[in-house]
Amino acid sequence: MKKILIVDDEPNIVMSLEYAFKKKDFGVFIARDGTEALEIAEREIPDLILLDVMMPQMDGYETLKRIRENEKLSQTKVVFLSAKSKEKDIEKGLEMGADGYMTKPFSIKKIISDVEEMIT
Amino acid sequence: MSNYVIGLIIVMYLAMLFVLAYFAEKNPRGKWTNNPYVYTLSLAVYCTAWTYYGSVGIASRSGISFLAIYLGPVISFPLWIVLMKKVIRISKQHKISSIADFISMRYGNNRFLGALVTITCLLAIIPYISLQLKAVSETFSLISSKNSYVSTGFLDDSTFYIALLIAVFVAFYGTRSTDTSQHKKGIIATVAFESVLKLVFFLAIGIYVTFYLFDGTTDLYNQASVQANFSQLTSLGGLENGFNWLFTICLSFFAIFLLPRQFHVAVVENDNENYLKKAIWLFPLYLLLFNVFVIFIAWAGNISLPDVVNHDYYSLLLPLQQNHQGLVLMVFIGGFTAVISMIVVSTLALSTMVSNNIVIPYGFIKKLVEGNPEENTKRIKNLRRLAIFLLIIFAYFFYVNFSAQLSLFSIGLISFVLIAQLAPSFFLGLTWRRGTARGAEIGILVGLAVVFYTLLLPIVSQVMMPNVKFVEEGLFGFSWLKPAQLFGLDYLTPESNAFLWSLSFNTLSFVGFSLRTKGNYRERNYAEMFVNHSNYENLQEGAFVWKGEAYVADIKRLLSRFLGETRTNRALRLFNKKHNISDTEEKADARLINFSEKLLTGSIGSASAKILLASVSKETPISLVEVLNILEESKETKANNKLLLEKSEQLTAMAHQLKEANEELLFQDRQKDEFLDTVAHELKTPITSIKAASEVLEDDDMPPELRRQFLENISRDTDRLDTLIHNILDLEKLSDNRTELDIKKRKINKTIKKALKGVEQIAAKKQVTINFKEKDNVEVPFDEDRLLQVLTNLLSNSLKFTEPHTGTINIRLEDGDKTVKVSVEDNGRGIPIEDQAYIFDKFYQSKNQNTKKPQGSGLGLAICKKIVEGHKGSIWVDKGFKKGARLVFELPKSRNGT
């Protein structure tokens, strides 16, 4: 079973994502901010992390940096979820080392198919 | 005390002065020698042995009239400062090194006038120096034991050797540089030091006499008042005596400017014009301190000492009577310091005047023109040294032969009256441009003649020709020509009489002859520059009025004779650079002539400098109109330059402003970008949530419970979107001032209650207590709907951040004079200090909210702020409140704001 970690501070969005991925038989973990995300990732070593960029305290960029520094997570893929949809925002996210960038609002079907493509 | 012990102490004291001067010279820029205190103390060279001993003598005989000599400077000191500033500026600009140079320069570098001023000063100061020597000699013999060695001629007279030692000191430290406008730090440091010593010692003896020998001032007064003639000693003495007071005050006022030693310390040695600011109160204070105990010492002497002793030396005789040897020696040394500093500065100033204003311009200059620079330097220095020795030796012999009959006080006054003859040409010369050299010369000569007739002749005739009767009967038997009561004025003292008439005739002659003669162009040029100095002080070389022909090579040759090859080349190179003149230029212009004259003035005086330059140039006279034109032109050039500078400064300022405006625009752009980004994010979040939920809801297998939850989420996010859009529009409207506020005088209590009703249900649900102490009669103008919005917002925030069950919210209403204040406080988690400044910004949400994001648009407080500001009120976080959050807003009672 593939493990996926969803990191977002908007509970309603998380709820939908959680339902959709569980339905597809993913092991789903939830974190509401960067710090919590690092904790869970370290423990569960997920195959993929869906990471919101704009979060209070530790934002998505910083969280990604920490993930990339952690050797245990070298196999983990990271996909940014962000309302920032300008070219340069996307470029910046990919340059930081993300494996994908999804702009909000997103289609859940598209996210699931992309994620499945990346980790199978 | 033995002669030898005293002699040894004197030698040791002088040695110490040498060492002190040595260290001051070694570090001429140090802060110990360059400060306003040293400057002020050096001015106190005014207080000589005459002050130290003579004041007591005069106080014991004629009461408080001694004070006039010190009141003059004290009263006039503010005026002194104003005039001094001008004198110092002029002197620095022209490298003036003495009062003779100053007056001679004002009247067109007039050689004869310089010499005349010098001679006047010699006449006045040599007796004055001999008076100082007399004080040393007399005090020396008073304190030495009667059976000690007694001198029989000058070769074994200790005073002679003391005088010689002083001469060595001045010659050594006073002639280190040929440029006399150079500062002599060593000498000034010793003078300042001695000013402290003499004051401290004099105060010490005053305290000793008043409080040790007697039981304070009251005791002294009681004992003195029973003596004969006491009332005379304490009164000012009627109107007639009032004139004597007035004249003495004037006399001392002139002296503080014109005495060569005062001019030297105040002008030539001045480092910084700002020192005057300190001197303005410190110097009068010094003089007042010096005079505090004079009258008490005088009374004490009258009570305790026999009348036959010399009253001048009461301060020495009183401790001597008690056999307090230590104190006797202290008083002696104090008087000695007063003598030394006076002699040192006076001979220094006089020797410069004698060399630069008499010897060099009259004859010696030819020799200098032929000599080489090293020889010339040596010659000038030796000339000054010789002058110093001759002056002191001359003063010594004057003392031995003449001053035995005169008191300290009267020699001092005679000297002042003589010096006062320079007053018309000095003061009027500074303020009246019509004054001419001829006027000044004749004025001074006439004044001197009157002084000689009214003051000196009676004294001389008394000593030399006791049988000639004209002093008592008047010249040729005319009683109105009686020297001491000229024109029948019989209530003045001889000195006041001499002062009044000499100065009257002097001034009349000066004014009369100035009006009759028209000075040459050179005089008019300098007159203009001295009188109108503030106009021309910045013009420097350009303002020099000169027309003629001269060659640079000639001038260079001339300069190098006095300055040496290297210094001359350096000076000329700097000069050319400053004025953008090519080094190969052959013809000299007015600026170079003026520059060279200034360079030479320091070494050989202004009159000689003029003569020298005239010898290498062919000068053509210029008319007064031309003089004024040239001055005006250089002023205009200066003004044009200033205008250009101003314009360029304006341009720079404008460029700066443009840059700032641009930055401000960029900043606003960035802010707008940020705002739009944030709006986009805030809008996209609920949309994302709605879209995701609708996609998930497509799943038919979803349990109904969950399905309801998702549908509820969609509904809530839609509400959120709606609020957000509403708030954004609202804020925009408030920012543009498009909304008219419906401001009317209302009872605010009612509106608060309405707001409370609105949140009642939520509060009840969360079990949060809300307290409000009502104040029914408070009226203030406001828009009810908008204020309701503010109150609701504040209350919702408080409800959001307080804990259920324990939460409490307090609303306070305060009615002030001009404002009404409403505060909403809660016992929630409070607002972190770092956030307090930003919570009224758009979309600012505290970072501490992260654990559970409270619902809100992020615009609530920004809107509140806009509304309150629309009422001309203000809203803020109470930083002092620590138990939770406390937000306060204030509304003005009048519509025009607070």
Interface residues (C-beta under 8 A of the other chain):
Chain A: D9 E10 P11 N12 I13 M15 S16 L17 Y19 A20 K23 R32 D33 M54 M55 P56 Q57 A83 K84 S85 K104 P105 F106 S107 I108 K109
Chain B: D677 A680 H681 K684 T685 P686 I687 T688 S689 I690 K691 A692 A693 E695 V696 D699 M702 L706 Q709 F710 N713 R716 D717 Q845 K847 Q849 N850 T851 K853
